[in-house]
Amino acid sequence: MSIAKKLFSAMRPTTTNRDGYPAYVRSAEEQYVQTLVTNTMGNTFYADQQELLKEAEALHCEMAERNPQFMAKALVYARNEGYMRLQPLFGLAVLSVYRPDLFSTIFLQVVKIPSDLSDFLTILQGMGRGEGGRAVKRQVNRFLAGISEYWAIKYNGRGRGYSLGDAIATAHPKPSDLKQQALFRYLRGQEANLSLIPQVEALEYLKRAKTEVEQIYWIEAGRLPHEVVTGVIKPTKLVWEQLMEQMPTFALLRSLNALDRAGVLQDRYCLDRVVERLTDPRALSKSRILPFRFATAYRQVQHDAIRDALRTAVEYTFNNLPDLEGRTAIFLDISGSMNGQYLQTGSVFALALYKKTQGSSLFWLFDTTVEDAKPSRVDSILTQAERIRARGGTDTGAPVRKLRTERQHVDQIIIITDEQQNSGSPFYEELAKYRAKVNRDAKAFVIDIAPYRSSMVPPQDANTFYIFGWSDTVLSYIAQATKGYGSMVERIEAIDLEAGGQRNDSRSDT
């Protein structure tokens, strides 16, 4: 067989996508990262929740057998940089069967907050593994040793899966001092010396408070989180004002409608405080809120000043990310299968990317046709994202074909898509023609925000980079990859598992 035949036969499609269109199979490692960071626990356009869950389980088991070291690193990456929870926890449960040593090394890097622990134990039970055995109990004990009063009152709701009290009953941790003993007894529903755990004591007094003044006193004295307060009393306007001041940024974002309904935002001082907090660059950076959360709030809130604040917040979210050098073409898939959160998320990222490019860069929308969206670099990301709507079928080759026929020279192509082409010419075929006719060195970045495992580009193409998920680290990765940084898989392989494991017991739970 000639060299040419060997080379190009390897570039032929090897599978089909969900719509039966020719596609490629990329490495198991890439497919695994895709599964972890594209939220495959929910229904999608082409597959329901149960189908995707079965696929994910099979992939977790396959990776645990063939490359458990990479699996462990990918779980840490997905939880900490991809900001995902359920799939990393599912993978952790599988890893505990195959490699208890790696499981123990990364446990505290994946199980970071009590709701993680609850979901992990629920997953174990659903897998038929009961309490998981000694290796699991040891790690649960390590986690419980760091339980704070804040976590105790926030996460110990009974009747919602495993509570912290259930976890204590399962693992039987030994308290290190009298305060921890009191906390463990309280979490188990037993009589405890509350004077040793004043935040818990404040919650118990709040439950018995008769007046608004008493309620506010105990909320302030115990710095009680709003989820706990709203679970035991019906807050008045004054109580909501008190809660507003101490909510973490993400909680404040999610509570905007509740504050509005309570009349809090009608007070000028309170409105100014909410706006001030939502537009605090340092707080936004610390909160690590996914950009689509702002887009969701923006659609739900009708208050003009708050909508303005959300526009500013999204700009700040991307403000410190690096600029993209060279001329860039950004293609956003607006086909029907992208409708909903995929398009909401994709629109925000595409516009943020565009603002980080040089002045002559392109921003095109496509389904089976291509539209030059001509976005503004001055107008806000959220305002422009709100105008983008999903349409019909998908021809991922269409924007590259237009680029080639117009002989538009770009240094990199970024396409945001679910990769589910169903008409027209294949993306990779058009990309090869573009490189042959216009710019042979053009890099391509495929930002895949869906869990479907087929791909548009074969793994042999060294100038095409796959990116899965939607955290703001995507932008940094693209900027680095344009300078020869390497693939997302290589980035994950470089993770030092022994360097992690420190838990962040903060009030801004992610």
Secondary structure as GFF3:
##gff-version 3
##sequence-region A 1 510
A	DSSP	alpha_helix	3	9	.	.	.	ID=ss1
A	DSSP	beta_strand	15	16	.	.	.	ID=ss2
A	DSSP	beta_strand	22	23	.	.	.	ID=ss3
A	DSSP	alpha_helix	28	37	.	.	.	ID=ss4
A	DSSP	alpha_helix	49	66	.	.	.	ID=ss5
A	DSSP	alpha_helix	68	80	.	.	.	ID=ss6
A	DSSP	alpha_helix	86	98	.	.	.	ID=ss7
A	DSSP	alpha_helix	100	110	.	.	.	ID=ss8
A	DSSP	alpha_helix	114	126	.	.	.	ID=ss9
A	DSSP	alpha_helix	134	144	.	.	.	ID=ss10
A	DSSP	alpha_helix	149	155	.	.	.	ID=ss11
A	DSSP	alpha_helix	164	171	.	.	.	ID=ss12
A	DSSP	alpha_helix	178	187	.	.	.	ID=ss13
A	DSSP	three_ten_helix	194	196	.	.	.	ID=ss14
A	DSSP	alpha_helix	198	208	.	.	.	ID=ss15
A	DSSP	alpha_helix	212	222	.	.	.	ID=ss16
A	DSSP	alpha_helix	226	232	.	.	.	ID=ss17
A	DSSP	alpha_helix	237	246	.	.	.	ID=ss18
A	DSSP	alpha_helix	249	254	.	.	.	ID=ss19
A	DSSP	alpha_helix	256	261	.	.	.	ID=ss20
A	DSSP	three_ten_helix	264	266	.	.	.	ID=ss21
A	DSSP	alpha_helix	268	278	.	.	.	ID=ss22
A	DSSP	alpha_helix	281	287	.	.	.	ID=ss23
A	DSSP	alpha_helix	291	300	.	.	.	ID=ss24
A	DSSP	alpha_helix	304	319	.	.	.	ID=ss25
A	DSSP	beta_strand	328	333	.	.	.	ID=ss26
A	DSSP	three_ten_helix	336	338	.	.	.	ID=ss27
A	DSSP	alpha_helix	341	355	.	.	.	ID=ss28
A	DSSP	beta_strand	362	366	.	.	.	ID=ss29
A	DSSP	beta_strand	370	372	.	.	.	ID=ss30
A	DSSP	alpha_helix	381	386	.	.	.	ID=ss31
A	DSSP	alpha_helix	398	405	.	.	.	ID=ss32
A	DSSP	beta_strand	412	417	.	.	.	ID=ss33
A	DSSP	alpha_helix	427	437	.	.	.	ID=ss34
A	DSSP	beta_strand	443	448	.	.	.	ID=ss35
A	DSSP	beta_strand	464	468	.	.	.	ID=ss36
A	DSSP	alpha_helix	473	481	.	.	.	ID=ss37
A	DSSP	alpha_helix	488	493	.	.	.	ID=ss38
A	DSSP	three_ten_helix	497	499	.	.	.	ID=ss39
###
